[in-house]
Amino acid sequence: MISIHFPTEDEVREAYHQGEEAVVALFREMILNMHILAERVQKLEDRLASLWQRQQWKASFQRWSEQTGTQESAHIVPMSLREAP
């Protein structure tokens, strides 16, 4: 996993004193870090959505099986919703 670093106040002041190019480089690094974090958040949101969908399907099936008295679920669970071994 890539380490994320945001500049401290001292680093920002140092870049300011070094000049425009140092400030621009600092912002480039921050923008890159924000893109990395945005990708991580998106992946986590996708995983959570998938887990939520699985849980909703299980809850729905459980209600159905309780209503019908059916207990055998493995053969009708869609492959996309089955948990990995």
C-alpha positions in Angstrom: 0.0 0.0 0.0 1.3 3.4 -0.9 2.0 5.7 2.0 0.1 9.0 2.0 1.8 12.1 3.2 0.4 15.6 3.6 2.8 18.4 4.2 3.1 20.0 7.6 2.8 23.7 8.2 6.6 23.9 8.4 7.0 22.1 5.0 4.5 24.5 3.4 6.4 27.5 4.8 9.7 26.0 3.6 8.2 25.5 0.1 6.9 29.1 0.1 10.4 30.4 0.9 12.0 28.2 -1.7 9.8 29.7 -4.4 7.1 29.0 -6.9 8.4 25.7 -8.2 8.6 24.2 -4.7 5.0 25.3 -4.0 3.8 23.8 -7.3 5.6 20.5 -6.5 4.0 20.4 -3.1 0.6 20.9 -4.6 1.3 18.2 -7.2 2.1 15.8 -4.5 -1.1 16.7 -2.6 -3.3 16.3 -5.7 -1.7 12.9 -6.4 -2.4 11.9 -2.8 -6.0 13.0 -3.0 -6.5 10.9 -6.2 -5.0 7.9 -4.5 -7.3 8.4 -1.5 -10.3 8.9 -3.8 -9.5 5.6 -5.5 -9.3 3.8 -2.1 -12.6 5.3 -1.0 -14.3 4.2 -4.3 -13.0 0.6 -3.8 -14.2 0.6 -0.2 -17.6 1.9 -1.3 -17.8 -0.8 -4.0 -17.0 -3.5 -1.5 -19.6 -2.2 1.0 -22.2 -2.0 -1.7 -21.4 -5.6 -2.7 -21.7 -6.8 0.9 -24.9 -4.9 1.4 -26.4 -6.5 -1.8 -25.4 -9.9 -0.5 -26.9 -9.2 2.9 -30.1 -8.0 1.3 -30.3 -11.0 -0.9 -29.7 -13.3 2.1 -32.3 -11.5 4.2 -34.8 -11.7 1.4 -34.2 -15.4 0.9 -34.4 -16.1 4.6 -37.8 -14.4 4.7 -38.9 -16.4 1.7 -37.6 -19.7 3.1 -39.4 -19.0 6.4 -42.6 -18.4 4.6 -42.3 -21.5 2.4 -40.6 -23.8 4.9 -37.7 -24.2 2.4 -34.3 -24.7 4.0 -32.1 -25.8 1.1 -30.5 -22.6 -0.3 -27.1 -23.5 -1.7 -28.5 -24.8 -5.0 -30.4 -21.6 -5.8 -28.0 -18.9 -4.7 -26.7 -17.0 -7.7 -23.0 -17.6 -8.3 -22.4 -13.8 -8.1 -23.8 -13.7 -4.6 -22.1 -16.8 -3.2 -19.3 -16.2 -0.7 -15.8 -17.2 -1.8 -14.5 -20.4 -0.1 
